[in-house]
């Protein structure tokens, strides 16, 4: 589950970079010149570990709170937990080890450039998808649970 959820996360990250127009690649053989629309997205293998950890945490949160707390509150709590993971790993990898994997210092309401409010809000929307993916992986891998459509999870997000 850790590796599958981590692999899904790194694909979501590359896709989100595409949506933000950040899929312009740097090609070393052209003198580190930016090549427009090269579709050379990037991520780091560290993000596989971070995404896997967030996936496991969100899966456990989903198991603990399913049917006890509505999806909106679960998503808020999940967003907070993912921001904590992102902050702690960011301080270790970016600040102390100077790897420069991400930097939100140019965005409003950031904390040491490692987390920001905008991405916290994105996590609130991503969490229901992560809950659903976790449930579907358990269903198909371990035959635990039942199938339900993704829209039902989002319906729980908007009905507070």
N, C-alpha and C positions, 0 to 999 in steps of 0.2 A: 504494500500500500504506500509506504514511504517513497519508494522510487517511482511508482506510477504517478502519484500525486505531484512529486517533484518534476517529472517530465511534462506533465500537463501544465504546471506552473511556468516552466521556462518557455513553453510554446505560447502561453497567454502573454507572457512578457514581451516576446518578439512581436506578437500581433498588436499589442498595445503601443509598442514603439512605431509600428506601421501607421496606426490610427493617428498618432501624434506627428507623423511625418518625419520620424527619426530613423528611417531605414536607409539613410544615406551611408554608404560604407566608406571606410578609409582603406585604400589599397596601397600597401607598402611599395609595390613596384612602380607607382606613379608619384613617388616623393611625398607620401602622406597627404596627397591632394584629395579633397572631397569629390566624390563622383556622384553627381545628382541621379536620383532614382535608380541606384544600382541594385536595390533590393537585397543588399548585403546586411541583413540584420545581425545583431550580436547580443549575446548574453554571456554569462559566466557559469562555469560548472558549480561555483559556490551557490548560485541561485537554485540549482537542483536541490541542494541540501536545505536551503532556507525554505523553498517552496514545499519540500517534503515535510519539514518540521511544521510549517503552518497548516498543511493538509492534515497531518496527524492530530494537531491541536484542535482544528475545526471539527474533525471527525469525532473526537472525544467529547467536545462541547455539544455537538449534535446528538450524540448518544445520551449524554447526561440530561439534556434539557428538552429533548424531543417530546412534544405533546404536553409539556409542563409549562413552558414559556413560549410566547408567540415568536414567529420567525424574525420579526423586526428587532425585538430585544436580544435574541440570539445573535443576530447579525451585528448589532451594536457591540455586544460583548466580544464577538469573534473579531470584529474590526480592531477593537482595543488590544486584544491579545496578539493579533498579527502586527500591529504597530509596535508593541513591546518587543516582539521577536525581531522586527526590522530595525528597531533602534539599537538593541543590544548587539546584534550581528553587525550592524553598520558601524557602531563604535569600535568593535574589534577589527573588522576587515578594512573599513575605510579610514577610520581615524587613527588607530594604533598601528595597523600593518600597512597603511597607506596604499591600499589596492585600488582605490578610486572606482569602485563598482557602480556607485550612484552618488548623486549630489543634488539635494533639493534646496540648497542655500539661496537660489534665485527665486524660489517660490515663497509666497506669503505664509506666515504662521508655521515656520519650520523650526525644528529643534536640532541644532548643530548640523543642519543640512542632511540629517539621516532620516527623518520622518517629517511629514507635513500634513496639515489638515485636509487638503484636497485629496491626497491619496488615502487618507483615513476614510473619507466619504466614498471613494471608489471601493474600498474594502467592504463597506456596508452593502453595496450592490453585488459584489463578487461573492460574499459569504453564502447567500442562498444557493448559488450555483455550486459552490464547494460542498455544501451540505448534500445537495442532490447527487453530485458526482460521487461523493463518498458512499452514499446509500446504494447507488447503481453499481459501483465497483464491488461492494460487499455482496450484492445480489448475484452478480455474474461470476465472481471469483469464489464465493463461499456459500452461495445459495441461501443467504440470510436476508430476510425482508421481502418486500413486495415491490413491484414496479409501480411508479406513479409519474405522471408527466411533470416536467420542469415548471410549467406554468402554475401548477398548484403551489409550489414553493414560493414563487413570486407573488401569488395571490395572498399568501400568508404575510409577505413583506408589507404589502400596502394596506391590509386589513389589520389595524392595530387594536 
